[in-house]
């Protein structure tokens, strides 16, 4: 069981989760594209998430969002659960769709780090040698929707959800930044420029080496039960915070370390039957055991 982590509202988060055994269970066919957009949009509306930019690859997804209310745990649980059930229904499967390890959730500390994550998400299909341009990827056109300010529409997947159920018939997913985000137009211009740079860099690299991309048609011909032939790196570091500024990273890691110590101490006292107050950011015990929690600080934690 992973250690407890603080959950704070008002944070940008970078979330990654892969499919079990790296299988292509999210192969970007029309049904999967629609289901991913629908379930993501419904979960975002349900839990007050502002989705900035997602990317659905064949065997994993990356999603950057803004968690205004500190409900990212509930969001992740609901989104991943509903997507797994929907895809298993589509594929005729019964086993787990997602890998057993917990989703990688990284707190994005600065504007520069946020831009880095957005570029990484957008250009994933290009850097992996799958397509030449981002817009060639046959998955949902999330980058185009973000840059152009358009809303993505998705219908309730007929292969899973009941027509007389509580889920809406159609979902609109609007990507973007929270209302108080400074100079969003400048951020989008820089994102578009850097995406083009990545595309040009990899085009030049392919010209130098003679390598070719997999291509849209080959991607769509892949069986969803297949997986990459490349070896997966294992036992690597799982980052918790992202920032180019090393001192900000150190401060955030120290903040989390101090929180974990305070949480463990409070939990030990609570288990002994004492009336204690848990540190601000306590999530699970506040939600399910109704423990008392410190109020938020006067200024947001760094």
C-alpha positions as CSV (number, residue, x, y, z in Angstrom):
1,X,0.0,0.0,0.0
2,X,1.5,3.4,-1.0
3,X,2.2,5.9,1.8
4,X,-0.3,8.7,2.4
5,X,0.2,11.9,0.5
6,X,-1.3,15.3,1.1
7,X,-4.1,16.4,-1.2
8,X,-4.3,20.2,-1.6
9,X,-6.7,22.2,-3.7
10,X,-5.6,24.7,-6.3
11,X,-2.8,22.6,-7.9
12,X,-1.8,21.7,-11.4
13,X,-1.3,17.9,-11.7
14,X,0.3,15.7,-14.4
15,X,-1.3,12.2,-14.3
16,X,-0.1,9.1,-16.1
17,X,-1.5,5.6,-16.1
18,X,-0.7,2.7,-18.3
19,X,-2.6,-0.4,-19.4
20,X,-1.9,-3.8,-17.9
21,X,1.1,-5.6,-19.6
22,X,1.4,-2.5,-21.9
23,X,-1.4,-3.9,-24.1
24,X,-2.9,-1.7,-26.7
25,X,-6.3,-1.6,-24.9
26,X,-6.7,2.1,-25.7
27,X,-6.0,1.6,-29.4
28,X,-7.5,4.8,-30.9
29,X,-10.4,3.5,-32.9
30,X,-13.6,5.6,-33.1
31,X,-15.4,3.9,-30.2
32,X,-12.4,4.3,-27.9
33,X,-11.8,7.9,-28.8
34,X,-15.4,8.7,-28.1
35,X,-15.5,6.7,-24.8
36,X,-12.3,8.3,-23.5
37,X,-13.5,11.8,-24.3
38,X,-16.9,11.1,-22.8
39,X,-15.7,9.5,-19.6
40,X,-13.0,12.1,-19.1
41,X,-15.4,15.0,-19.6
42,X,-18.0,13.5,-17.3
43,X,-15.5,12.9,-14.6
44,X,-14.2,16.4,-14.9
45,X,-17.7,17.9,-14.6
46,X,-18.6,15.7,-11.7
47,X,-15.5,16.6,-9.6
48,X,-14.8,20.2,-10.7
49,X,-11.6,19.5,-12.7
50,X,-10.3,21.8,-15.3
51,X,-8.7,19.6,-17.9
52,X,-5.8,21.4,-19.6
53,X,-4.5,18.8,-22.0
54,X,-4.8,15.0,-22.2
55,X,-3.3,12.5,-24.6
56,X,-4.7,9.0,-25.1
57,X,-2.0,6.7,-26.4
58,X,-2.6,3.1,-27.3
59,X,-1.5,1.7,-24.0
60,X,-1.4,4.7,-21.6
61,X,-2.7,8.2,-21.1
62,X,-1.2,11.4,-19.9
63,X,-3.5,14.2,-18.5
64,X,-2.7,17.6,-17.1
65,X,-5.4,19.2,-15.1
66,X,-6.1,21.9,-12.5
67,X,-7.7,20.6,-9.3
68,X,-9.5,23.6,-7.8
69,X,-11.3,21.8,-5.0
70,X,-8.8,19.1,-4.0
71,X,-10.9,16.2,-5.4
72,X,-8.3,14.7,-7.7
73,X,-8.4,11.3,-5.8
74,X,-12.1,11.0,-6.5
75,X,-11.7,12.1,-10.0
76,X,-8.9,9.6,-10.8
77,X,-10.9,6.8,-9.1
78,X,-14.1,7.5,-11.1
79,X,-12.4,8.2,-14.5
80,X,-10.2,5.1,-14.4
81,X,-12.9,2.9,-13.2
82,X,-15.5,4.0,-15.8
83,X,-12.9,3.9,-18.6
84,X,-11.9,0.4,-17.6
85,X,-15.4,-0.9,-17.5
86,X,-16.3,0.7,-20.8
87,X,-13.3,-0.7,-22.6
88,X,-13.7,-4.1,-21.1
89,X,-17.3,-4.1,-22.4
90,X,-16.1,-3.0,-25.8
91,X,-13.3,-5.6,-26.0
92,X,-15.2,-8.4,-24.4
93,X,-12.8,-8.6,-21.5
94,X,-13.2,-9.3,-17.8
95,X,-9.8,-8.8,-16.3
96,X,-8.2,-5.5,-15.1
97,X,-7.5,-3.0,-17.8
98,X,-5.0,-0.8,-15.9
99,X,-1.7,-1.8,-14.6
100,X,-1.8,-2.7,-10.9
101,X,0.6,0.1,-9.9
102,X,-0.9,3.3,-8.7
103,X,-1.2,6.2,-11.3
104,X,1.8,8.5,-11.4
105,X,0.6,11.9,-10.1
106,X,3.0,14.8,-10.3
107,X,2.4,18.2,-8.8
108,X,3.4,20.9,-11.3
109,X,4.9,23.8,-9.4
110,X,5.6,26.5,-12.0
111,X,4.4,27.9,-15.2
112,X,7.6,26.7,-17.0
113,X,7.1,23.2,-15.7
114,X,3.5,23.3,-16.8
115,X,4.6,24.2,-20.4
116,X,7.1,21.4,-20.4
117,X,4.5,18.9,-19.4
118,X,2.1,20.2,-22.1
119,X,4.7,19.9,-24.8
120,X,5.6,16.4,-23.6
121,X,1.9,15.3,-23.7
122,X,1.2,16.8,-27.1
123,X,4.3,15.4,-28.8
124,X,4.2,11.9,-27.3
125,X,3.1,10.2,-30.6
126,X,5.9,12.0,-32.5
127,X,8.7,11.3,-30.0
128,X,7.7,7.6,-29.9
129,X,8.1,7.4,-33.7
130,X,4.4,6.7,-34.3
131,X,3.5,9.6,-36.6
132,X,5.3,12.5,-38.2
133,X,2.9,15.3,-36.9
134,X,0.9,15.5,-33.8
135,X,-2.3,16.0,-35.8
136,X,-1.7,12.7,-37.6
137,X,-2.2,10.7,-34.4
138,X,-5.6,8.9,-34.8
139,X,-6.7,9.6,-31.2
140,X,-8.9,12.5,-30.0
141,X,-7.6,15.9,-31.3
142,X,-7.0,17.3,-27.9
143,X,-4.1,19.7,-28.8
144,X,-6.1,21.2,-31.7
145,X,-9.1,21.8,-29.3
146,X,-6.9,23.5,-26.8
147,X,-5.1,25.7,-29.3
148,X,-8.3,26.7,-31.1
149,X,-10.6,27.0,-28.1
150,X,-13.1,24.4,-29.4
151,X,-15.1,22.0,-27.4
152,X,-14.9,18.3,-28.0
153,X,-18.3,16.5,-28.0
154,X,-18.8,12.8,-27.2
155,X,-21.9,10.6,-27.2
156,X,-22.7,8.2,-24.4
157,X,-21.0,4.9,-25.4
158,X,-23.8,2.5,-26.4
159,X,-21.6,-0.5,-25.8
160,X,-21.6,0.1,-22.0
161,X,-24.0,2.7,-20.6
162,X,-27.7,2.2,-20.4
163,X,-29.9,4.6,-22.4
164,X,-32.2,5.0,-19.4
165,X,-29.3,5.5,-16.9
166,X,-28.1,8.6,-15.1
167,X,-25.2,9.3,-17.4
168,X,-25.8,12.2,-19.9
169,X,-26.5,11.5,-23.5
170,X,-23.8,13.9,-24.6
171,X,-20.7,15.5,-23.0
172,X,-18.8,18.6,-24.1
173,X,-15.2,18.8,-23.0
174,X,-13.7,22.2,-22.9
175,X,-9.9,22.3,-22.4
176,X,-8.0,25.2,-21.1
177,X,-6.7,27.0,-18.0
178,X,-8.4,28.1,-14.8
179,X,-10.0,31.6,-14.9
180,X,-7.3,33.3,-13.0
181,X,-4.4,31.9,-15.1
182,X,-2.2,34.8,-16.3
183,X,-1.7,35.3,-20.0
184,X,-3.1,32.0,-21.3
185,X,-2.8,33.2,-25.0
186,X,1.0,33.6,-24.5
187,X,1.2,30.1,-23.1
188,X,-0.7,28.6,-26.0
189,X,1.5,30.5,-28.5
190,X,4.6,29.1,-26.9
191,X,3.1,25.6,-26.7
192,X,2.3,25.7,-30.5
193,X,5.8,26.9,-31.3
194,X,7.6,24.3,-29.2
195,X,5.4,21.5,-30.6
196,X,6.5,22.6,-34.1
197,X,10.1,22.5,-33.0
198,X,9.8,19.0,-31.7
199,X,8.2,17.8,-34.9
200,X,11.0,19.5,-36.9
201,X,13.7,17.9,-34.7
202,X,12.3,14.4,-35.1
203,X,11.8,14.9,-38.9
204,X,15.5,15.8,-39.2
205,X,16.5,12.8,-37.0
206,X,14.5,10.5,-39.2
207,X,16.1,12.0,-42.4
208,X,19.6,11.4,-40.8
209,X,18.9,7.8,-39.7
210,X,16.5,6.6,-42.4
211,X,14.0,5.5,-39.8
212,X,10.3,5.7,-40.6
213,X,7.3,6.2,-38.4
214,X,4.8,3.5,-37.7
215,X,2.0,5.4,-39.4
216,X,-1.7,5.9,-38.8
217,X,-2.9,2.9,-40.7
218,X,-0.5,0.5,-39.0
219,X,-1.5,1.8,-35.6
220,X,-5.2,1.2,-36.3
221,X,-4.4,-2.3,-37.6
222,X,-2.8,-3.3,-34.4
223,X,-4.7,-5.8,-32.3
224,X,-5.7,-4.4,-28.9
225,X,-4.2,-7.5,-27.2
226,X,-0.8,-6.8,-28.6
227,X,1.9,-4.9,-26.8
228,X,5.2,-3.2,-27.8
229,X,8.2,-5.4,-28.5
230,X,10.6,-2.9,-26.8
231,X,11.7,-3.6,-23.3
232,X,10.1,-1.4,-20.6
233,X,12.4,0.4,-18.1
234,X,11.6,-0.7,-14.6
235,X,12.4,0.4,-11.0
236,X,13.0,4.0,-12.1
237,X,12.2,7.0,-10.0
238,X,8.6,8.1,-9.7
239,X,8.6,11.9,-9.5
240,X,6.2,13.7,-7.2
241,X,6.8,17.3,-8.1
242,X,7.9,19.1,-11.3
243,X,9.8,22.3,-11.6
244,X,12.9,23.6,-13.4
245,X,13.8,25.4,-10.2
246,X,15.7,23.0,-8.0
247,X,15.0,25.0,-4.9
248,X,11.3,24.9,-5.5
249,X,11.5,21.2,-5.9
250,X,13.5,20.8,-2.7
251,X,11.1,23.0,-0.8
252,X,8.1,21.0,-2.1
253,X,9.7,17.7,-1.3
254,X,10.6,19.0,2.2
255,X,7.0,20.2,2.7
256,X,5.7,16.7,1.8
257,X,8.2,15.0,4.0
258,X,7.2,17.2,7.0
259,X,3.6,16.5,6.2
260,X,4.1,12.7,6.2
261,X,5.8,12.9,9.6
262,X,3.0,14.9,11.1
263,X,0.4,12.6,9.5
264,X,2.1,9.5,10.9
265,X,2.3,11.0,14.3
266,X,-1.4,12.0,14.3
267,X,-2.4,8.6,12.9
268,X,-0.5,6.8,15.6
269,X,-2.2,8.9,18.3
270,X,-5.6,8.5,16.7
271,X,-5.2,4.7,16.6
272,X,-4.5,4.8,20.4
273,X,-7.9,6.5,20.8
274,X,-6.7,10.0,21.4
275,X,-8.6,13.0,20.0
276,X,-6.1,14.5,17.5
277,X,-6.2,17.0,14.6
278,X,-4.6,15.8,11.4
279,X,-2.5,18.1,9.2
280,X,-4.1,20.1,6.4
281,X,-4.1,18.0,3.3
282,X,-5.3,14.8,5.0
283,X,-7.7,13.1,2.5
284,X,-8.7,9.5,3.2
285,X,-9.3,9.7,6.9
286,X,-11.1,13.0,6.6
287,X,-13.4,11.6,3.9
288,X,-14.1,8.1,5.4
289,X,-13.3,8.4,9.1
290,X,-14.3,12.0,9.5
291,X,-11.2,12.9,11.5
292,X,-10.6,16.6,12.4
293,X,-8.1,18.4,10.1
294,X,-6.2,21.6,10.5
295,X,-7.7,24.6,8.5
296,X,-5.8,25.7,5.4
297,X,-2.9,28.1,5.9
298,X,-3.4,31.8,5.3
299,X,-1.1,31.5,2.3
300,X,-1.0,28.5,0.0
301,X,1.7,25.9,0.7
302,X,4.8,26.4,-1.6
